[in-house]
C-alpha cells in the first residue's frame, strides 16, 4: 500500500523552506553587506597600521632609521585601508580622502622624532 505524500502544513509564522519570502538578490541586503565588509576591512587594516606605529616605538637601537621605516610602512597600510573602503563601494580610490590614510604615519613620526 503506497501513500501519497501531502505537503506539510506549517503555521503561518514559520518560514516555508520551499517558498522563501525574500528574494535572493535583495538590493538593500547587498547595500548593508557592502557597508559591513568595508568597515571590517578598513578597521582591520587600520589596526595593522597602528600596530606598526606602536612597534616603531618599541624598537630599541641607536638609529631612528628603523623607526622611520616602520612609520612609513604604517602610512602605506593606512593608504591601502582607505583605498580598500572606496574600492568595495565601487568608487575611485583616487580622492582627497586618501590623505586620511597618512594620519598614522604623521602621528608616529611626530612621536618618534619629537
C-alpha angles and dihedrals in degrees: 000000000000120000121207114232115239119203114265112252111225125194112260095248092062124081118247108222090207093055111037114192099211119065115243096237101049112173095211091051091050090051092053092045090052091053093047093049093046093049091048093047096046095046093045093052091042090054088053089052093050089047090057090052090051090047089053089058092051097050109112120211147101096260129069091210097096090046092051090046093053091048091051090050088049089054091051091051089048090055090049091050093055092043092051090054091054094044092052088055089049094245129130111270091211098094137119088255086073088078088071086074090067094062095092090051094048093048092044093050091046091053094041098047098029 
